[in-house]
Amino acid sequence: MLLKLQHQIYALSRSERIIYWTIILTPLWWLMGIQPLFYPAVVLTLFAIHFSWDQLIQRPFPVYVWSWFVMSIVMLWTAALGINEMGFNLQVAAAAVVTFLKSYFLIFACLALPFFSQVRVEVVTRAIAWMSSGYLVAIAIQIAMLFLRIGGNGYLPPLARILPGDKGSLRVMFAHFSSFLGIPLPRTVLYTPDPPILGLCAVLCFLICLGERDRRLRYVALLGAVAALIVSASRSAWLCLPIALFIGTCFENGLFRQLSLWSTALTLMMSSIWGLTIEELFRKPMEGFTQARANSSQERALVVRKTLEAWQESPWIGWGVIRGRAHLYEDSYIGLGSFSTYAAVLYLNGIFGFIALIAAMILTLFATYTPAVNGHFGCKWAFASLIALYISCNATPLSWMAVNLWFFFVWLGAVLHEVQPHQANLTSWEQISGEG
């Protein structure tokens, strides 16, 4: 089996080989502190190398790819207007350009890359499966460090010190105890800057690894994803996984067309049995959901409320860049737009940006729907993954998460490219590429 795997690796195209090892070596980039800039650099360099105007004219991108490009342009346009209104500041302008390259434009490049260079679903899935399996080792080490009281508050890698931008997101953090329902439990961000991002990465890894062909590797990868989900203590991610699995199962059993009917019937039945109104039926679980980490929920609600209040002062084009902060308590402040993608886009990019974002989300979701209904395995779980992503976007800005979710968008681009009408039958894992 090892010889077969080595043969498969040697058969990768150049783009596949770079993506494969970039995903597998995630712990290395994390320890070096270069993730936020390294991942966009890899994807955008591959995109620039393989970009071809002739190929683009002959086979234009699908609408869902263009929609993310439009969103990125709206983001850049509103940021330019905001910077101009504030008075040009080189540092703010540079930060806006970097944010542009590692957020919505990065999503566009990930989805577009398979149209110029061979990036097979099986290759990306295999790399993600190894990365997810590695979660087990990393979590075990961090838990041991926690009980041995090693690591403390983490450290700032030497390379991260010379990189521009916020050093907080570049800091390597280890596991710590965090209160959940009043009980101190181990919690970690692992290779991400925030626990909810780790939770979403775990959910997406779980759904992607369902397509891994090696059964033993698949089981280990799924176990690693579950372990990462648990230690993230992310309530939104815990909610997303069962929802995504339910949606994927409905596709698997051909029940998705009947989902709305059965959901409505089940909701009405539960309401009548428990003597609750529809509003109470949904409010009761949400109360328990927010009480699990009450302080965090209150802070998030405050920041979102202040963000929406600020948006109303410039509703159409937003503020472009973050200008205000919300006061949490004492000397603690947090920038507006820090929570909820939807509130952040309204605040930064206005109604124009919000329309562009929702259009991109819906078009991408619809691109997976028809193939999923027709039985395409990858699109079934791509649809479910997108639902999980869109739910999680209500807790964390997508523009901040995108750089840590780059592997998912590359996988999604490969899946959707695989079902394009013009795509040749190049999806076999064993096929040797003439490119590499």
C-alpha positions in Angstrom: 0.0 0.0 0.0 2.9 2.4 0.8 4.4 1.8 -2.7 1.0 2.5 -4.3 0.6 5.7 -2.3 4.1 6.8 -3.3 3.2 6.2 -6.9 0.1 8.3 -6.5 2.0 11.2 -5.0 4.6 11.1 -7.8 1.7 11.2 -10.3 0.5 14.6 -9.1 0.5 17.7 -11.2 2.6 20.6 -10.1 -0.4 22.4 -8.6 -1.6 19.2 -6.9 1.8 18.5 -5.4 2.1 22.0 -4.0 -1.4 22.0 -2.6 -1.0 18.5 -1.2 2.1 19.3 0.8 0.9 22.7 1.9 -2.1 21.1 3.5 -0.2 18.2 5.1 2.5 20.5 6.5 -0.1 22.8 8.2 1.5 22.3 11.6 4.9 23.6 10.3 3.4 26.8 8.9 1.6 27.3 12.2 4.7 26.9 14.3 6.5 29.3 11.9 3.7 31.8 12.3 3.4 32.5 8.5 -0.1 31.0 7.9 -2.1 34.3 7.2 0.3 35.3 4.4 1.6 31.9 3.2 -1.7 30.3 2.2 -2.8 33.3 0.0 0.7 33.5 -1.5 0.6 29.8 -2.5 -2.9 29.9 -4.1 -2.5 33.3 -5.8 0.9 32.3 -7.2 -0.5 29.1 -8.6 -3.4 31.1 -10.0 -1.1 33.7 -11.6 1.2 31.1 -13.1 -1.6 29.0 -14.7 -3.9 31.9 -15.7 -4.7 32.0 -19.4 -6.8 34.7 -21.2 -7.3 32.4 -24.2 -8.5 29.6 -22.0 -10.8 32.0 -20.1 -12.3 33.3 -23.3 -12.9 29.8 -24.7 -14.3 28.4 -21.4 -15.5 31.3 -19.2 -15.9 30.8 -15.4 -19.3 29.7 -14.2 -21.5 32.4 -12.6 -20.7 31.3 -9.1 -17.0 31.9 -9.6 -17.6 35.4 -11.0 -19.9 36.2 -8.1 -17.0 35.9 -5.6 -14.8 38.1 -7.9 -17.6 40.7 -7.8 -17.8 40.5 -4.0 -14.0 41.0 -3.8 -14.1 44.1 -6.1 -17.0 45.6 -4.1 -14.9 45.1 -1.0 -11.9 46.8 -2.5 -14.0 49.6 -3.9 -15.7 50.4 -0.6 -12.4 50.2 1.2 -10.8 52.7 -1.2 -13.7 55.1 -0.6 -13.4 54.7 3.1 -9.6 55.3 3.1 -10.1 58.3 0.8 -12.7 59.8 3.1 -10.4 59.3 6.2 -7.4 60.9 4.4 -4.9 58.5 2.7 -2.8 56.5 5.1 -0.3 54.1 3.7 -0.5 51.7 6.6 -4.3 51.5 6.4 -4.2 51.1 2.6 -1.7 48.3 2.8 -3.8 46.5 5.4 -6.9 46.9 3.2 -5.0 45.4 0.2 -3.7 42.4 2.3 -7.3 41.8 3.6 -8.6 41.9 0.1 -6.0 39.3 -1.1 -6.6 36.9 1.8 -10.4 37.1 2.0 -12.9 37.2 -0.8 -10.3 37.4 -3.6 -8.7 34.3 -2.1 -12.0 32.5 -2.2 -12.4 33.5 -5.9 -8.8 32.2 -6.7 -9.4 28.9 -4.9 -12.6 28.3 -6.9 -11.1 29.4 -10.2 -7.8 27.5 -9.9 -9.1 24.1 -11.1 -10.2 25.7 -14.3 -6.6 26.4 -15.3 -4.7 23.6 -13.6 -5.6 20.1 -12.8 -6.6 19.8 -9.2 -8.4 16.5 -8.5 -10.9 16.0 -5.7 -9.2 12.8 -4.5 -5.8 14.5 -4.1 -7.2 17.4 -2.0 -9.3 15.0 0.0 -6.3 12.7 0.7 -4.3 15.7 2.0 -7.1 17.0 4.2 -7.6 13.4 5.6 -3.9 13.4 6.6 -4.2 16.9 8.1 -7.4 15.9 10.0 -5.6 12.7 11.3 -2.8 14.9 12.5 -5.3 16.8 14.7 -5.2 13.8 17.1 -1.4 14.1 17.6 -1.5 17.9 18.0 -4.4 17.8 20.5 -2.8 15.0 22.5 0.5 17.0 22.8 -1.4 20.2 23.7 -3.5 18.5 26.4 -0.3 17.0 27.9 1.3 20.4 27.9 -1.7 21.9 29.6 -1.6 19.4 32.5 2.2 19.7 32.7 1.8 23.5 32.7 4.1 23.9 29.7 3.7 26.6 27.1 1.8 29.1 29.1 0.5 31.9 26.9 2.2 30.6 23.8 4.8 32.4 21.8 5.3 34.7 18.8 7.5 32.9 16.2 10.5 34.8 15.0 9.2 35.1 11.4 5.9 36.4 12.6 7.7 39.3 14.3 8.9 40.7 11.0 5.6 40.2 9.1 3.3 43.3 8.9 -0.2 43.3 10.4 -1.8 42.3 13.7 0.6 40.1 15.7 -2.2 38.6 17.7 -3.4 36.4 14.8 0.2 35.2 14.3 0.8 34.2 17.9 1.1 30.4 18.5 -1.4 29.5 21.2 -1.7 26.3 23.1 -4.6 24.6 25.1 -6.0 26.3 28.1 -8.9 25.7 30.5 -12.1 27.5 29.7 -15.5 27.5 31.5 -18.3 25.7 29.7 -21.6 25.4 31.6 -19.6 26.3 34.7 -17.1 23.5 34.2 -13.5 24.2 33.3 -12.6 22.1 30.3 -9.6 22.1 27.9 -10.0 24.3 24.9 -7.6 25.2 22.1 -7.5 27.1 18.8 -4.9 24.6 17.4 -3.8 26.0 14.0 -6.3 28.8 13.9 -6.5 32.2 15.6 -10.0 31.6 17.2 -11.8 28.5 18.6 -14.9 29.0 16.4 -12.7 28.9 13.3 -11.2 25.6 14.5 -14.7 24.2 15.1 -15.7 25.1 11.6 -12.5 23.6 10.1 -13.3 20.4 12.1 -16.8 20.3 10.7 -15.6 20.8 7.1 -12.8 18.3 7.5 -15.3 15.7 8.8 -17.6 16.2 5.8 -14.8 16.2 3.2 -13.1 13.1 4.7 -16.4 11.1 4.2 -15.1 10.9 0.6 -11.7 9.5 1.4 -11.3 6.1 -0.3 -8.8 4.6 2.1 -11.1 3.2 4.9 -8.6 3.2 7.7 -7.4 6.7 6.9 -11.0 7.9 6.6 -11.8 6.6 10.1 -8.8 8.1 11.7 -9.4 11.4 9.9 -13.0 11.5 11.1 -11.9 10.8 14.6 -9.4 13.6 14.4 -12.1 16.0 13.1 -14.4 15.1 16.0 -11.6 15.6 18.5 -10.8 19.0 17.1 -14.5 19.9 17.2 -14.8 18.9 20.9 -11.7 20.9 22.0 -12.8 23.9 20.1 -15.9 24.2 22.4 -17.5 26.1 19.5 -21.3 26.0 20.0 -22.0 27.1 16.4 -19.8 24.3 15.1 -21.4 21.7 17.3 -24.8 22.8 15.9 -23.6 22.8 12.3 -22.3 19.2 12.2 -25.6 17.4 12.9 -27.4 19.8 10.6 -24.9 19.1 7.8 -25.0 15.4 8.3 -28.8 15.5 8.3 -28.8 17.4 5.0 -26.2 15.0 3.4 -28.1 12.0 4.6 -31.3 13.4 3.0 -29.4 13.6 -0.3 -28.0 10.1 0.1 -31.5 8.7 0.6 -33.3 10.9 -2.0 -35.3 12.6 0.6 -34.2 16.2 0.1 -37.1 17.2 -2.1 -39.4 16.2 0.8 -37.3 17.8 3.5 -39.3 21.0 3.8 -42.6 19.1 4.1 -41.3 16.7 6.8 -39.6 19.6 8.7 -42.8 21.6 8.8 -44.8 18.5 9.9 -42.3 17.6 12.6 -42.2 21.2 13.9 -46.0 21.4 14.2 -46.1 18.0 15.9 -43.5 19.0 18.5 -45.3 22.3 19.2 -48.6 20.5 19.8 -47.1 17.8 22.0 -45.2 20.2 24.2 -47.9 22.9 24.2 -45.5 25.6 22.8 -45.8 28.2 20.1 -43.4 28.0 17.1 -41.5 31.0 18.5 -41.1 29.3 21.9 -40.1 26.0 20.3 -37.0 27.7 18.8 -36.4 30.2 21.6 -36.0 27.5 24.4 -33.0 25.7 22.8 -31.4 29.0 21.9 -31.6 30.1 25.6 -29.6 27.0 26.6 -27.3 27.6 23.6 -26.4 31.1 24.8 -26.2 30.2 28.5 -23.5 27.6 27.7 -21.1 30.6 27.4 -23.3 33.5 28.6 -20.5 36.1 28.8 -19.3 35.4 25.3 -22.9 35.5 23.9 -23.6 38.8 25.5 -20.4 40.4 24.2 -21.0 39.1 20.7 -24.6 40.4 20.8 -23.3 43.8 22.0 -20.7 44.1 19.2 -23.2 43.1 16.5 -25.8 45.6 17.8 -23.2 48.4 17.8 -22.0 47.3 14.3 -25.5 47.5 12.9 -26.1 50.9 14.6 -22.9 52.3 12.9 -23.9 50.8 9.5 -27.2 52.8 9.6 -25.1 56.0 9.4 -23.7 54.9 6.0 -26.2 52.2 4.7 -25.3 52.0 1.0 -21.6 51.7 0.8 -20.7 51.2 4.4 -17.5 52.6 6.1 -15.0 50.7 4.0 -12.6 50.2 6.9 -13.2 49.7 10.6 -13.4 53.0 12.4 -15.2 52.4 15.6 -15.0 50.1 18.6 -17.6 48.7 21.0 -17.0 49.1 24.8 -17.3 45.7 26.5 -16.3 46.5 30.1 -13.7 48.6 32.0 -10.8 49.2 29.5 -11.9 46.4 27.1 -12.9 47.4 23.6 -13.3 45.4 20.4 -13.5 46.6 16.8 -16.9 46.9 15.1 -17.6 44.1 12.6 -15.6 41.6 14.7 -18.5 39.1 14.9 -21.0 38.0 12.2 -20.1 38.1 8.6 -23.5 39.6 7.7 -23.3 42.5 10.1 -19.6 43.1 9.2 -20.3 43.3 5.5 -23.2 45.7 6.0 -20.9 47.9 8.2 -17.9 47.7 5.9 -19.4 47.4 2.4 -23.0 48.5 2.8 -26.0 47.2 1.1 -24.1 46.9 -2.2 -21.6 44.6 -0.5 -24.3 42.6 1.3 -26.2 42.0 -1.9 -22.9 40.8 -3.6 -22.2 38.5 -0.7 -25.6 36.9 -0.5 -25.6 36.5 -4.3 -22.2 34.7 -4.2 -23.4 32.4 -1.4 -26.7 31.5 -3.1 -25.1 31.0 -6.5 -22.4 28.7 -5.1 -25.0 26.8 -3.1 -27.2 26.3 -6.2 -24.2 25.2 -8.2 -23.9 22.1 -5.9 -27.7 21.5 -5.6 -28.6 19.9 -9.0 -25.6 17.6 -9.1 -26.3 16.6 -5.5 -29.9 15.7 -6.3 -28.7 13.8 -9.3 -26.5 11.6 -7.0 -23.0 13.2 -7.2 -21.3 12.2 -4.0 -19.0 15.2 -3.7 -21.7 17.8 -4.3 -24.0 16.2 -1.7 -21.4 17.0 1.0 -20.4 20.2 -0.6 -23.9 21.4 -0.3 -24.1 20.3 3.3 -20.7 22.0 4.0 -21.8 25.3 2.5 -24.9 25.3 4.8 -22.6 24.7 7.8 -20.3 27.5 6.6 -23.2 30.0 6.1 -24.5 29.2 9.6 -21.0 29.7 11.1 -20.7 33.0 9.2 -23.2 34.4 11.7 -20.6 34.1 14.4 -17.3 35.0 12.7 -16.5 37.2 9.7 -15.8 35.2 6.6 -13.2 37.7 5.5 -11.2 36.6 8.6 -11.9 32.9 8.4 -11.2 32.5 4.6 -7.4 32.2 5.0 -7.8 29.3 7.4 -10.5 27.7 5.2 -8.5 27.9 2.0 -8.3 24.1 1.8 -12.1 23.8 1.8 -12.5 26.3 -1.0 -9.8 24.5 -3.1 -11.7 21.3 -2.5 -15.0 22.9 -3.3 -13.6 24.4 -6.5 -12.3 20.9 -7.5 -15.7 19.3 -6.8 -17.7 21.9 -8.8 -15.2 21.8 -11.7 -15.6 18.0 -11.8 -19.3 18.4 -12.6 -18.8 21.1 -15.3 -20.2 20.0 -18.7 -16.9 20.6 -20.5 -14.8 18.7 -17.9 -13.0 15.7 -19.4 -12.9 12.5 -17.4 -9.7 13.4 -15.5 -10.9 12.6 -12.0 -9.3 9.2 -11.5 -6.8 9.1 -8.6 -4.4 6.9 -10.6 -4.3 8.9 -13.8 -0.9 10.4 -14.4 -0.9 14.1 -15.3 1.0 15.4 -18.3 1.4 18.7 -16.5 3.7 17.5 -13.7 
